[in-house]
Amino acid sequence: MRTLAIITALALPLAACNQNTAVGNDREAKRDSAPTPAPIMGAAQALRNVATASMKPETMSDADIAALGGRKGRCAIKLTEMAFPSFLFEPDGRGAIKLNGKLVVLPNAGKARYEDAGLLVTLRSVGEKGNGGLEAMEMIVVPPRAKDEIGYRGYVQCYQ
């Protein structure tokens, strides 16, 4: 009886393994409704009352990407070669990043530079390729009023 109780106690934490709701994780289609896109807004509104130290780019869902106009003619910065985008951009146009549960659209402010209301995202090739053949890229995020920049290394994939 005691052995059964120990086994049960050890197995309980594993019962929650299928509760990971992060974008891209498999879930049962019968339980989850289609995701709704995050609201789209400018940087000033999206980051109002947000501590810059807690800001981290979030993964965009297919619904987020569709709300931004889709992938066609755009490139995506993905933190792994198989991931969903963390930054979606038109090479000579606007870019979008998901922060604080909101899609923040940033106008182009120069070559590989996107900026609005003090939020800056810059992209830089690192001259390497991943195992899947995608070009490695650094994404530097500088939040408004931040003392430090936040750097991420991922991969760029362009869609025609």
C-alpha positions in Angstrom: 0.0 0.0 0.0 2.8 2.4 0.9 4.6 1.7 -2.4 1.4 2.5 -4.3 1.1 5.8 -2.5 4.7 6.7 -3.3 4.3 5.8 -7.0 1.1 7.9 -7.2 2.8 10.8 -5.5 5.7 10.7 -8.0 3.3 10.4 -11.0 1.1 13.4 -10.1 3.5 16.1 -11.3 3.6 14.3 -14.7 -0.1 14.6 -15.1 0.3 18.4 -15.8 2.7 17.9 -18.6 0.0 18.3 -21.3 -0.9 21.7 -19.8 1.8 23.7 -21.6 -0.1 26.2 -23.7 2.8 28.0 -25.3 2.4 28.6 -29.0 3.6 25.6 -31.1 3.1 22.9 -28.4 0.8 20.1 -29.3 -2.6 20.1 -27.6 -5.8 18.2 -28.2 -7.8 19.9 -30.9 -11.1 18.9 -29.2 -10.3 20.9 -26.1 -8.7 24.1 -27.5 -10.6 26.6 -29.6 -8.9 28.4 -32.4 -6.5 31.1 -31.0 -7.5 34.7 -31.3 -5.0 37.2 -32.4 -3.4 39.6 -29.9 -4.5 43.2 -30.2 -2.4 45.4 -32.6 -1.2 48.7 -31.3 1.6 51.2 -31.2 4.5 50.9 -28.9 3.5 53.8 -26.6 0.1 52.2 -25.9 1.3 48.6 -25.7 4.1 49.4 -23.2 2.2 51.8 -21.0 2.9 50.9 -17.3 5.2 48.0 -18.2 8.5 47.5 -16.5 11.2 47.4 -19.1 13.1 44.7 -17.2 10.2 42.3 -17.6 9.8 42.8 -21.4 10.6 39.7 -23.5 9.6 39.1 -27.1 6.8 36.5 -27.3 6.1 33.9 -30.0 3.4 34.8 -32.5 0.6 32.4 -33.3 -0.8 31.8 -36.7 -3.7 34.0 -35.7 -1.3 36.8 -34.8 0.5 36.4 -38.2 -2.8 36.5 -40.1 -3.9 39.6 -38.2 -0.7 41.3 -39.4 -1.4 40.4 -43.0 0.2 37.0 -43.3 3.7 35.8 -44.1 3.8 36.5 -47.9 6.5 39.0 -48.8 7.8 39.2 -45.2 10.6 37.7 -43.2 10.5 36.2 -39.7 13.0 36.1 -37.0 12.6 32.8 -35.2 14.5 31.9 -32.1 15.0 28.3 -33.4 14.8 27.1 -37.0 11.5 25.3 -36.2 9.9 28.0 -34.0 7.0 30.4 -34.7 8.1 34.0 -35.4 9.2 36.4 -32.7 9.5 39.3 -35.1 7.8 39.6 -38.5 9.0 42.3 -40.9 8.9 43.6 -44.5 12.5 44.0 -45.6 11.9 47.6 -46.7 8.8 48.3 -44.6 7.3 47.8 -41.2 8.1 45.2 -38.6 6.0 43.7 -35.8 6.9 42.2 -32.4 4.7 40.7 -29.7 5.4 42.2 -26.3 3.2 42.2 -23.2 0.5 40.1 -25.0 0.2 42.8 -27.7 1.4 43.0 -31.3 3.5 46.1 -31.6 3.9 47.5 -35.2 7.1 49.4 -35.7 7.8 51.6 -38.7 11.1 51.1 -40.6 13.7 53.6 -39.3 16.6 52.6 -41.6 18.4 49.5 -42.7 17.3 46.6 -40.5 16.1 49.1 -37.9 12.5 49.5 -36.6 11.5 52.1 -34.1 8.4 53.7 -32.4 7.9 55.7 -29.2 11.4 54.8 -27.8 11.1 51.0 -28.6 13.9 50.0 -31.0 14.5 46.6 -32.7 17.5 46.1 -34.9 18.6 43.1 -36.9 22.1 41.9 -37.7 23.4 39.0 -39.6 26.0 37.0 -37.9 27.4 35.2 -41.0 26.4 31.7 -39.9 23.8 29.2 -41.0 21.8 26.8 -38.8 21.5 23.1 -39.3 18.4 23.6 -41.4 20.1 26.1 -43.7 18.5 29.3 -42.3 20.7 32.3 -41.9 21.6 33.1 -38.3 20.5 36.6 -37.2 20.7 38.7 -34.0 17.7 40.7 -32.9 18.4 43.5 -30.5 15.5 45.0 -28.6 15.9 48.3 -26.7 12.8 49.1 -24.6 11.9 52.7 -23.9 13.9 54.2 -21.0 16.0 51.0 -20.7 19.5 51.1 -19.5 20.4 47.9 -21.4 19.5 46.3 -24.6 18.2 42.8 -24.9 19.8 40.5 -27.5 18.5 37.4 -29.0 20.1 35.1 -31.5 17.9 33.2 -33.9 17.3 32.6 -37.6 15.7 34.5 -40.4 13.2 33.0 -42.9 11.7 34.9 -45.7 8.4 34.0 -47.4 7.7 34.8 -51.1 
